[in-house]
Amino acid sequence: MTTHPLPPEIPVASSLADVGRGLLFPVRAFGIIVRTPKLLGLSLLCALVTALTLVGVGAGAWSLGQSLAGRLVDGDGSWQHAASVGLGVVFFMLLFAVGALTVPNLLLAPLQDPLSEATEACCGDFTPPAFSVGGLVRGTFESLRHTLLRLGFMALGLLVLFPLNLVPVAGSVLYLVLSSTWSMFWISVEHLSNPMARHLRPFRQVVGALRKRLPLALGVGAALYVLLWLPVLNFFLMPVAVVAGTLLFRSLRRVGALPESQ
């Protein structure tokens, strides 16, 4: 396998400039994918499954979003209709984002570890461990634990912010901004969790590391969040996100931002 340059360099100390550095992680990830045959093959398979999944998620999110908005804003007046449609769009964006970031990943879960391991191999100083039933069980359990905790915290934050939608116009806009920012952080958590879970690192280390490097986490999350809304390119969201998360893991480990493994 071709060995590529080390992951993007990040400074030891966090700063606002880390937002820009974070935005470049998915760009570097895409470059590694197109230069590595194994990663490219896995990514094309992921893209096919994701394309079919996003069509279904989009249709379901639109239908459910309009239904929820109709229940919250009732009436035949012009302003009620406009408010219902606007709120339905907000619900659609939220539901689509959550569904698109969750459903394809669940369907493609068996491919995430091979993608992450191949990325670490490209970075050098890593050899994928030999297969063992015990290792598979431990890794699967830790990954599931990470996923459940992340989804729980993400949903809790969105639930706390939800009452903002009851404030006419401004509330929905504020909710969209805050919920998107909250989601960006947890997108970074999700994809740093993949290599961390493979190395049997606890979930608290993932959250702790990204809280200390919040600008970097938001930069990575923002790039992946934008990619979600770009037609065709979003078919490659999962492999790009997994590779970017693995690069982030290696960058954080190199500057000592992660505790030493037990």
Secondary structure, 3 states (H helix, E strand, C coil): CCCCCCCCCCCCCCCCCHHHHHHHHHHHHHHHHHHCHHHHHHHHHHHHHHHHHHHHHHHHHHHHHHHHHHHHCCCCCHHHHHHHHHHHHHHHHHHHHHHHHHHHHHHCHHHHHHHHHHHHHHHCCCCCCCCCHHHHHHHHHHHHHHHHHHHHHHHHHHHHHHHHHHCCCHHHHHHHHHHHHHHHHHHHHHHHHHHHHHCCCCHHHHHHHHHHCHHHHHHHHHHHHHHHCCCCHHHHHHHHHHHHHHHHHHHHHHCCCCCCCC
